Amino acid sequence: MTAQSPLPRPVATACPYCGVGCGVLAGVDAGGGVTIAGDPAHPANRGRLCVKGSALGETLDLEGRLLHPMMRTRSGSMERVSWDTALDGVAEGFQHAIREGGPDATALYLSGQLLTEDYYVANKLMKGFVGTANVDTNSRLCMASSVAGHRRAFGSDTVPGTYEDLDEADLLVLVGSNAAWCHPILWQRMVANQQARGARIVVVDPRRTATAAEADLVLQIRPGTDAVLFAGLLVNLADTGGLDEAWLAAHTTGFDEALVRAREIAPTLAATAAATGLPADDVARLFAWFAATGRAVTLYSQGVNQSAQGTDKVSAILNVHLATGRIGRPGMGPFSLTGQPNAMGGREVGGLANMLAAHMGFTASDIDRVRRFWGAPRMAEREGLKAVQMFDAVARGAIRALWVMGTNPAASMPRADHVRRAMAGLDLLVVSENMLSNDTVNAGAHILLPAAAWGEKDGTVTNSERRITRQRPFLALPGEARPDWWIIAGVARRLGFGEAFSWTGPAAVFREHAALSAFENRGTRDFDLSGLAGLSDADYEALQPVQWPVRRPGDRTETRFFAAGGFFTADRRARLVAIASPVLAESPDARRPLLLNTGRLRDQWHTMTRTGKAPTLGRHSPEPLLALHPSDAAHLGLCEGDVARLDTAHGAARLRVTLDPGQARGEVFAPIHWTGETAAAARIGALVQAATDPFSGQPEMKATPVSVSRVEVATDGFLVARGAAEAPEGLIWTKVAVAGGAGLLFAATEPPDAPALIRRLAGEDGTIAEVCDPARGLYRAAAYRGEALEAVVFIGPGARAAWSAVEGLFARPTLDPATRRALLSGRPADGLPDPGPTLCACFSVGLTAVAAAIAAGAGDVDAVGRATKAGTNCGSCRSEIRKILQARSPVPA
């Protein structure tokens, strides 16, 4: 026998999803499949992964990938071209726009999915050599208000604490954060602290989310009033002796003005409760706990940031921590939970239009410093256009050439229909992408550039606690895909800037980035990678996760900022800010009486380019849902499973209804993930208003007035096929990833021609088995090729309930006779019960198994986990299990 070569060791890399920045061990097994595991040596996750991270191996196929440069012909079709032709086209298009309208007629729109090295090269090109700061990022939509709040208070965009503070705090206050779903690995650290040390958890949110299920106190706040709550807390602390007077006097300014304004907004505890819509006893409990608990961390996310008053909300939180000196010490401080894997890295290199690289701004001294370091011939001297402003400039023709990298603004931007129309009028729309088709590509892209995807990328990312991690490749670049930094440098050379963009690899880019952070720093700026500026290529390849600042080679200690002051303002003091009285940008009225809140689901990510490929991730919530309080639904004549139409001043959508007692009356919630590629009418970005925060430019995505009405549906159904599952005309459809196939869940306003549909899916050599009951409107059919299942169509009563039993059959290469006989009944043929809706995607545990475990005596979440494994990995399903337990508990006499 010939000895087999040993498989290569797994590669240590970083997860491409949220800002937690989990370490991943990725490898290729003997069959060519990808293996994914958490990295136990990475301090962010200590070996744990959420279900999205665990399912990364399901997302790496090349189906739908953009593999070659493409350009639009005069006839309107896209054709493959060489890299030289494509890059020449980008350079020529940008040169033409600059000749016609100056540098500001060009723009880049980037993504928190880019690596730091990619971000750095893009910003250097535009801000230093093209001469415009029109470089913004989809991070503008998720954390720009945190940046603005930090800079206003600290003089720098500094996250003061570390993840260790979540383990050591005695009070954890989460504001506008559904961490159980959106940051599950960090959430499980908080719950572990609660269970082991008795830490209290408070959740402040207009929705009773999954996170609230584990909380000691839930404050279901009125939308937009977070700043009122923290203004009231500041007043209460001042009136009850809860301030750190010595720390305030030594390290801050602006307290008196901030307190005067807070008294105007929330003069008493009772006034705070009335303004926020909260019970006074609950407000008093929060105030008392905060006053009595030295080790307190306030964590905030999109519910705070995505607001037309987001910066003031952040400032209200920072004011409380500064006034009590609870910052920069173990177990205490404000903590921004970042949404994207490299939003922080983008901030470090000036990825936002109002920042320069290395956390510098558009002051005269910073502009001059960066100009000299880069040798920049056309240094931008003023801030550029932020995202909403940028696309408005595209709409009015002020920007003529736009390059979009790694994001999908035609789906994700507020007023997405307006954005799509605007891009269609550009002289040049360049899209650097992994996928051949998405809403932005289909808006009229002229040039498509195939970019490296996760698994192929080589560089660094920075997580929410300032920890830099190498994202290493473990897959070869497919087709002609190339790294983003390489693509940008290729255009820079064609624009005449070759010498400044002549790096040989990402390590060289990183060294320059680190050197700029050190340039004329001398401790005056928070972001400092002096100790990494001399890394060799080998050192860069071996770089272990490290938290900045790294001021000397070998620095690897945990770092916190500001325990002893030392802020990055001119006088080294923090600024407490007098905030404005909060008001909603748009208020409900008789025409649009409800408020639309938007956000993420547990198992999906952004616009589903990656997660939409994973069958595991499609099982928990396979179609977009509109969550309403039962009383609102009853008033509107809506029931569970109905289809509703949403209308705002900006767009419309049609979504399946789910009744959620955790929704506040008068408010509805819809997820952001589905696009024109994945659903017929679920682009929620098209409905959202574009009002923006005056300081951060971040849009309001949590409170848009909306009307909701019933859509009359003739029938429901689904189809699953081995090949593409294309929707017939007239269906309200959602695409779902299925192991071994592709699925569509749909509602139909007119009954479709089901027999014609199954015949088309079966093909000429397929055989069809049918069940038909016209009187009930029921039709079910399965098509086979030999013993292999080719397609299934279910329409009418019970169709949706049969989905989970049927879709799993496509993973089997053939079906035995018993399974074939049982298939059209919608019941499993193996004698096992229908698994029901998936609760635990990590271990594919459905509602049926959880219910059975509870019926057999499992009395708490941990007992259910021991019986079924549900909730024992990432823990994001624990809150749902807890709800089921509570619902089945006997009511006390």
JOFEN-V628473 format. One record per run of one state. SS is the DSSP state (H for helix, E for strand, L for the rest). FROM is the first residue (numbers start at 1). LEN is the number of residues. If there is no record, write none. Layout:
BEGIN
SS;FROM;LEN, SS;FROM;LEN
END
This chain:
BEGIN
L;1;10, E;11;4, L;15;8, E;23;6, L;29;5, E;34;5, L;39;12, H;51;4, L;55;1, H;56;4, L;60;5, E;65;1, L;66;4, E;70;3, L;73;5, E;78;3, L;81;2, H;83;19, L;102;1, H;103;3, E;106;5, L;111;5, H;116;15, L;131;4, E;135;3, H;138;4, L;142;2, H;144;11, L;155;9, H;164;5, L;169;2, E;171;5, L;176;3, H;179;4, L;183;1, H;184;14, L;198;2, E;200;5, L;205;5, H;210;5, L;215;2, E;217;3, L;220;6, H;226;14, L;240;5, H;245;7, E;252;2, L;254;1, H;255;11, L;266;3, H;269;8, L;277;3, H;280;13, L;293;3, E;296;5, L;301;1, H;302;4, L;306;4, H;310;15, L;325;8, E;333;4, L;337;6, H;343;6, L;349;7, E;356;1, L;357;3, E;360;1, L;361;3, H;364;11, L;375;12, H;387;9, L;396;5, E;401;5, L;406;3, H;409;4, L;413;3, H;416;9, L;425;3, E;428;6, L;434;1, E;435;1, L;436;5, H;441;3, L;444;3, E;447;5, L;452;7, E;459;4, L;463;4, E;467;5, L;472;10, E;482;1, L;483;1, H;484;11, L;495;3, H;498;4, L;502;4, H;506;13, L;519;11, H;530;3, L;533;4, H;537;5, L;542;4, E;546;2, L;548;26, E;574;2, L;576;18, E;594;6, L;600;11, H;611;3, L;614;1, H;615;4, L;619;6, E;625;4, L;629;1, H;630;7, L;637;6, E;643;5, L;648;4, E;652;8, L;660;7, E;667;5, L;672;7, E;679;1, L;680;4, H;684;4, L;688;4, E;692;1, L;693;6, E;699;1, L;700;4, E;704;8, L;712;3, E;715;7, L;722;9, E;731;8, L;739;2, E;741;8, L;749;5, H;754;9, L;763;4, E;767;7, H;774;3, L;777;1, E;778;8, L;786;2, E;788;8, L;796;4, H;800;12, L;812;5, H;817;7, L;824;14, E;838;3, L;841;4, E;845;2, H;847;9, L;856;5, H;861;8, L;869;9, H;878;11, L;889;5
END
